[in-house]
Amino acid sequence: MADLQVLGSPGDLAAAAARAIAERAASVQSGGRDFRLALSGGRTPAEAYSILGRARREPAIDWNRVIVLFADERAAPPTEPESNYWEVRKLLLEPAGVPPRHVQRMKAETADLEAAAAEYDPLLAEPLDLLVLGIGEDGHTASLFPGSPLIRERERRVAAVFDSPKPPPRRLTITPRVIAEARSVLMLASGEGKAAGVARALAADADPVTTPAALASGGLWLVDTGAASELKPARS
């Protein structure tokens, strides 16, 4: 069952997400371990990354002890805005001073996507301390789309996508195994356009095949009032 928190505005959501990431990092690092963090691209987490990149009010994160990975990547060079890595680098990695050697990007721009997936897979053999995800209007998460055979993947941790219904069609994505193995999952959703997907993902009878975001239903869900607008009130 999801830990659901409804925030009043997209700005409140971004601040809460940044705080949740920072607090999780501080908790892990206080135990003497490097913090293994996997990030997603997209508009909803972008402001949270921006807050973390310039934050001084959040619990301190030792960025020298953070390993940054990715939940998915589009087939775009890392120098172009279409790349999730490009967005994360501009908003978070460079402003926060994350050492480049601690950043493991997915090389989805390569011609051999299967080889790129196999190369990235071992980087996720150790469970993530925090996996940050978003949800699409169709209920997808990472690059796991409704009806994809990857929803049933239980062996590989990273897979190639050749037929994404959203452009570009070629991508790399984590599989459900990574979501299941993560020590903590943070799902972010903002806006009324996400409301139907959120409601389907958090329904008692949610089906990950039709709503892949349901794979993360056991995590912490931070949603704004728009994204929560189709949720049914909890029965007392």
Steps between C-alpha positions, in 0.01 A plus 500: 500500500634840403601767747303783337552869568296765320662842463318822428693612192775391258740722694411330827545164328847591374609622843368185667675280244832680547465464875418128473807438282726699731371331814543154350855588394586629847360183660702269276819701528474520878522122497835515325389402149507681170150604389388319185244724325326433168324791329233542234458782253187699435329820607375386839835410660688782323414768755595269786840448338537875459422554869757239603758649267484837669367402844640619825194437718478125451686243712858490380583255224863403458505485121844340512325196643210476253490260205257633239332258260201526268162331470482542125646692210395609155706435186650847499859617540587617853565848358137550392201611714301192396736293716397434860866518594530849347206623708626349824852629435384857445252512788676293766836344429692810398340745750547254788855413397444126466833342395462378139662168594200434727248537217406194296295602199316265265648505150174477309637695207714203391403289201506173695236555767512140618872529569445830681234337717730210584778744588278694740336199664783418747493857632158421648592166653521670840157630606437871467464703817245719323334474160324817381223437249229694323173389346373580152142582406471144366627355827852418381806539719866512396468369142267217599187563294155339519495162331878469480637145538765652728239527775545125549882513491648351816859411403656806337525830684543717189340449161491660157180658370457526122132595470419762763159656429655832600784637289774410467412132454846376601583508871659319791299427813520330834273198536251412778779311676680826584183654640437193713857488628535871584523576870278807450290628211374856457222557245417855392185615319380851420200635313150386411633327190659240728190450716352203314833320493558561870153369584552185292847435642383530862175307459464180700470301177776683311653307211866587418453372145253779425637749756873436551528765773314254723834319530600778738179500704690403816714812496455859613267686263515880500221647288348844472128569524457481123657156477296383799168625362372158390601305810212355695479609865624234742223322685506530877 
